Amino acid sequence: MDASRAVLWDMDGTLIDSEDLHWISWRNTLANEGVFITHQQFLSSFGQRNDSILPQWLGAGATPERMEKIANAKEELYRRRVRRNGISPLPGVADWLHRLHQEGWLQAIASAAPRTNIDAILEALSATDTFQAIVSAEDVHRGKPDPEVYLTAAARVGVPPEQCIVVEDALAGIEGARRAGMRCIGVSRNGANLPADIVVQSLELLEPDAFDILDRSSLAGFGAMPSVTPMNFTI
């Protein structure tokens, strides 16, 4: 492994398409509690931490104990569905994980998901040995767009932030990568314009030298990405 460079992966929406599984799990769990949300409410919060989502849905009067109970029930239902039905990586993911490993890149998960969810997904993907570090919701105090999750992942693999490349699908995650001073590849499956260094609709469309190009730009001393105008190559 080349300890001087690393790829930090988001999970939901980047490695896997888990949107429907999360939606069904939230909808059913909340209905059991007499709480009903729309699909649009769910989408507007997708990718956020549970402790950020639930106060919005349950209201200011919800106790921490009730929120924890609901969150635990939802995540258990989600994991049961993953284990029962399985889940597949998004197009291009398996090839890139293998290729980066062969080329000596260190790899880590940097996700807002609970650790037990990450473990269930990696087991379903047969990818438990692919990553040198995993950073989950339990490991950080602040969710994306705060850069804490990425800086923690970089520290765990022992690579300076400026030599890490983040792969993300969400605006908040990309903003977190920028705040961390890291280059970023955005996966925009719906065609949205993401403020990443390189944007693709699918990782199978990513140019073979994309990671090396971003790595060389970091070594050249370009520093952190600008806050407004990224060098955006949409494929």
C-alpha positions in Angstrom: 0.0 0.0 0.0 1.1 3.6 -0.8 0.7 5.3 2.6 1.0 8.7 1.0 -2.5 8.7 -0.7 -6.0 7.6 0.1 -9.5 7.5 -1.2 -12.3 8.2 1.3 -15.7 6.8 0.2 -19.1 7.9 1.2 -21.5 4.9 1.3 -25.2 5.6 0.7 -25.7 6.8 -2.8 -22.0 6.4 -3.7 -21.1 2.7 -3.1 -24.8 1.5 -3.1 -28.3 2.7 -3.9 -29.9 2.4 -0.5 -32.6 5.1 -0.9 -35.6 2.8 -1.2 -34.5 0.6 1.6 -34.1 3.6 3.9 -37.4 5.1 2.8 -39.4 1.9 3.5 -37.6 1.4 6.8 -38.3 4.9 8.0 -41.9 4.9 6.7 -42.8 1.7 8.4 -41.1 2.4 11.7 -42.6 5.9 12.0 -46.1 4.6 11.1 -45.8 2.2 14.0 -45.3 5.3 16.2 -48.2 7.2 14.7 -45.9 9.5 12.7 -46.4 9.9 8.9 -43.9 11.6 6.6 -44.0 12.2 2.9 -41.5 10.8 0.5 -40.3 14.4 -0.2 -39.6 14.9 3.5 -37.5 11.8 3.5 -35.6 12.9 0.4 -34.8 16.3 1.9 -33.1 14.6 4.8 -31.5 11.6 3.1 -27.8 11.3 4.1 -28.2 13.2 7.4 -27.6 11.8 10.8 -30.6 10.4 12.7 -30.1 12.9 15.5 -30.5 15.7 12.9 -33.5 14.1 11.1 -35.8 13.0 14.0 -36.2 16.3 15.7 -37.6 17.7 12.4 -40.1 14.9 12.0 -41.1 14.4 15.7 -41.1 18.0 16.8 -39.4 19.9 19.6 -41.3 17.9 22.3 -39.7 14.5 21.3 -37.6 13.1 24.1 -34.0 11.8 23.5 -35.3 8.4 24.7 -38.1 8.3 22.2 -35.8 9.4 19.3 -33.2 6.7 20.2 -35.9 4.1 20.4 -37.3 5.0 16.9 -33.8 5.3 15.4 -32.8 1.9 16.7 -36.0 0.3 15.4 -35.5 1.8 12.0 -31.9 0.7 11.7 -32.7 -2.8 12.8 -35.4 -3.0 10.2 -33.0 -1.7 7.5 -30.3 -4.2 8.4 -32.8 -7.1 8.3 -33.9 -6.1 4.8 -30.3 -5.8 3.7 -29.5 -9.3 5.0 -32.7 -10.8 3.6 -32.6 -9.2 0.2 -29.0 -8.4 -0.3 -27.7 -5.3 -2.1 -25.5 -4.7 -5.1 -22.8 -2.0 -5.6 -23.6 0.8 -8.0 -22.1 0.4 -11.5 -18.3 0.8 -11.6 -17.9 0.6 -7.8 -16.5 -3.0 -7.6 -14.1 -2.4 -10.5 -12.8 0.9 -8.9 -12.4 -0.7 -5.4 -10.3 -3.5 -6.9 -8.3 -1.2 -9.2 -7.4 1.2 -6.4 -6.4 -1.6 -4.2 -4.2 -3.0 -6.9 -2.6 0.4 -7.4 -1.8 0.7 -3.7 -4.2 3.3 -2.7 -5.4 3.2 1.0 -9.2 3.3 1.2 -11.6 4.2 4.0 -15.3 4.6 4.5 -16.4 8.0 5.7 -20.2 7.8 6.3 -23.0 9.3 8.5 -24.4 5.8 8.8 -24.3 3.8 12.1 -21.4 1.3 12.2 -23.7 -1.7 12.3 -25.3 -0.6 9.0 -21.9 -0.1 7.4 -20.8 -3.6 8.6 -24.0 -5.1 7.2 -23.5 -3.4 3.8 -19.8 -4.4 3.5 -20.7 -8.0 4.4 -23.5 -8.0 1.7 -20.9 -6.7 -0.8 -18.2 -9.2 0.3 -16.0 -6.1 0.9 -15.2 -6.3 4.6 -11.4 -6.5 3.9 -11.3 -3.8 1.3 -11.0 -0.8 3.6 -8.2 0.1 5.9 -10.5 2.3 8.1 -14.1 2.9 8.7 -15.5 6.1 10.2 -19.2 6.0 11.1 -21.8 8.2 12.9 -20.6 7.0 16.3 -17.0 8.3 15.6 -17.8 12.0 15.1 -19.8 14.7 16.9 -20.8 16.7 13.8 -22.3 15.4 10.5 -21.6 16.6 7.0 -21.0 19.3 5.8 -18.7 19.5 8.8 -15.3 18.1 7.7 -14.9 16.0 10.9 -15.7 12.6 9.3 -13.2 13.1 6.5 -10.5 14.5 8.8 -11.0 11.5 11.1 -10.8 9.1 8.2 -7.6 10.7 6.9 -6.0 10.5 10.4 -7.0 6.8 10.7 -5.2 5.9 7.5 -2.3 8.2 8.3 -2.6 10.3 5.1 -2.5 14.1 5.1 -5.9 15.6 4.1 -4.5 17.3 1.0 -3.5 13.8 -0.3 -6.9 12.3 0.2 -9.6 12.1 -2.5 -13.2 11.9 -1.5 -15.9 10.2 -3.5 -19.4 11.6 -2.7 -22.9 11.9 -4.1 -24.4 14.6 -1.9 -23.9 18.3 -1.8 -23.3 18.3 2.0 -20.6 15.7 1.6 -18.8 17.5 -1.1 -18.9 20.7 0.9 -17.4 18.7 3.8 -14.6 17.5 1.6 -13.9 21.0 0.4 -13.7 22.3 4.0 -11.3 19.4 4.8 -9.0 20.6 2.0 -9.5 17.4 0.0 -10.1 16.9 -3.7 -13.5 15.4 -4.6 -15.2 13.2 -7.2 -18.9 13.8 -7.3 -21.3 11.0 -8.4 -24.4 12.7 -9.8 -26.8 9.9 -10.8 -29.6 12.4 -11.4 -27.5 14.8 -13.4 -27.4 17.5 -10.8 -24.5 20.0 -11.0 -22.3 19.1 -8.0 -19.4 21.4 -7.0 -16.7 18.7 -7.1 -13.4 18.6 -9.0 -14.7 15.9 -11.3 -18.4 15.0 -11.7 -19.7 11.8 -13.3 -23.2 10.3 -13.5 -21.7 6.9 -12.8 -18.3 5.6 -11.6 -18.2 3.3 -14.6 -17.9 6.5 -16.7 -14.9 7.8 -14.7 -11.8 8.2 -16.8 -9.1 5.6 -15.9 -6.6 8.2 -14.8 -9.1 10.4 -12.8 -7.6 9.6 -9.4 -4.1 10.0 -10.6 -4.9 13.4 -12.1 -6.3 14.7 -8.8 -3.4 13.2 -6.9 -0.9 15.0 -9.1 -2.8 18.3 -8.7 -2.6 17.9 -4.9 1.1 17.2 -5.1 1.6 20.2 -7.3 0.5 22.3 -4.3 -2.8 23.6 -5.6 -4.1 23.4 -2.0 -7.7 23.3 -0.9 -10.5 23.7 -3.5 -12.0 27.1 -3.8 -15.3 27.6 -2.0 -17.2 28.8 -5.1 -15.6 27.9 -8.4 -14.3 24.3 -8.5 -12.5 22.9 -11.5 -15.5 20.8 -12.6 -15.2 18.3 -15.5 -18.6 16.7 -16.0 -18.7 13.4 -17.8 
